[in-house]
Amino acid sequence: MRPTHSSGETAVGVILAGGPGRRIGGNKASVALLGEPLLHHSLRAIRQVLHDVAIIVKPQTLLPRLEGAMVWVEPEEPAHPLLGVGEALALAGGRPILVCPLDLPFVTPRLLGALAGADSEGRPAVLATCRGRLRPLLGRYLPAAAPRLAEAVERGLALEPAVDLLEPRLLEVDGEDEPELFDVDTPDDLLLAAGLLEAQRRSVRV
């Protein structure tokens, strides 16, 4: 499955890995989830959708061993949650990007493919939302989003007004798929994710 933008340009998959991960003890990308780095779960899903995949990180980010993914580096400053998205667009050579945080271990190729292939309806981004909760770090950003992202970062806008500035198309994720959006931010989240993954694996073996 290789979704493409309506212009024929294939998107670049981008895993956002620049966050410090303080709540989970740091070095979030390498935190083990059932013996595998947390980053590998979302990376595996996005690689099933797109051929070109990059991990965007801060200069000091420590990464686990990677295969088949580029590593892009965003500036240390300014600190803004959308900085990595804007930097990835700049590095993507005029191609759209499909972004996904590193801490979504249950995200599926089906959901990522839906975002990659959705009609943007002439808007600069297509973002996931579920039951009224917007997920600005999970979606497809087109090159046209770059100047608006730069403005949001320069003005230091919080996520909600920054997204308002983008005026994206919102793609509703079915409530039954909400576990796909479970993000791992704390040690307790990690334990819960491990239990859910174990249950998934048992159900597959039965």
Secondary structure as the mmCIF struct_conf table of DSSP 4:
data_model
#
loop_
_struct_conf.conf_type_id
_struct_conf.id
_struct_conf.beg_label_comp_id
_struct_conf.beg_label_asym_id
_struct_conf.beg_label_seq_id
_struct_conf.end_label_comp_id
_struct_conf.end_label_asym_id
_struct_conf.end_label_seq_id
STRN STRN1 THR A 4 THR A 4
TURN_TY1_P TURN_TY1_P1 SER A 6 SER A 7
BEND BEND1 GLY A 8 GLY A 8
HELX_LH_PP_P HELX_LH_PP_P1 GLU A 9 GLU A 9
STRN STRN2 THR A 10 THR A 10
HELX_LH_PP_P HELX_LH_PP_P2 ALA A 11 ALA A 11
STRN STRN3 VAL A 12 LEU A 16
BEND BEND2 GLY A 19 GLY A 19
HELX_RH_3T_P HELX_RH_3T_P1 ARG A 22 ILE A 24
TURN_TY1_P TURN_TY1_P2 GLY A 25 GLY A 25
BEND BEND3 GLY A 26 GLY A 26
HELX_RH_3T_P HELX_RH_3T_P2 LYS A 28 SER A 30
STRN STRN4 ALA A 32 LEU A 33
TURN_TY1_P TURN_TY1_P3 LEU A 34 GLY A 35
STRN STRN5 GLU A 36 PRO A 37
HELX_RH_AL_P HELX_RH_AL_P1 LEU A 38 ARG A 47
TURN_TY1_P TURN_TY1_P4 GLN A 48 VAL A 49
BEND BEND4 HIS A 51 HIS A 51
STRN STRN6 VAL A 53 VAL A 57
TURN_TY1_P TURN_TY1_P5 PRO A 59 GLN A 60
BEND BEND5 GLU A 67 GLY A 68
STRN STRN7 MET A 70 VAL A 73
BEND BEND6 GLU A 76 GLU A 76
BEND BEND7 PRO A 78 PRO A 78
TURN_TY1_P TURN_TY1_P6 PRO A 81 LEU A 82
HELX_RH_AL_P HELX_RH_AL_P2 LEU A 83 LEU A 91
TURN_TY1_P TURN_TY1_P7 ALA A 92 GLY A 94
STRN STRN8 ILE A 97 PRO A 101
TURN_TY1_P TURN_TY1_P8 LEU A 102 ASP A 103
TURN_TY1_P TURN_TY1_P9 PRO A 105 PHE A 106
HELX_RH_AL_P HELX_RH_AL_P3 PRO A 109 GLY A 117
BEND BEND8 ALA A 118 ALA A 118
TURN_TY1_P TURN_TY1_P10 GLU A 121 GLY A 122
BEND BEND9 PRO A 124 PRO A 124
STRN STRN9 ALA A 125 CYS A 130
TURN_TY1_P TURN_TY1_P11 ARG A 131 GLY A 132
STRN STRN10 ARG A 133 TYR A 141
HELX_RH_3T_P HELX_RH_3T_P3 PRO A 143 ALA A 145
HELX_RH_AL_P HELX_RH_AL_P4 ALA A 146 ARG A 155
TURN_TY1_P TURN_TY1_P12 GLY A 156 GLY A 156
HELX_RH_AL_P HELX_RH_AL_P5 LEU A 159 LEU A 166
HELX_LH_PP_P HELX_LH_PP_P3 PRO A 168 PRO A 168
STRN STRN11 ARG A 169 GLU A 172
HELX_LH_PP_P HELX_LH_PP_P4 VAL A 173 ASP A 174
HELX_RH_3T_P HELX_RH_3T_P4 GLY A 175 LEU A 181
BEND BEND10 THR A 186 THR A 186
HELX_RH_AL_P HELX_RH_AL_P6 PRO A 187 ARG A 205
#
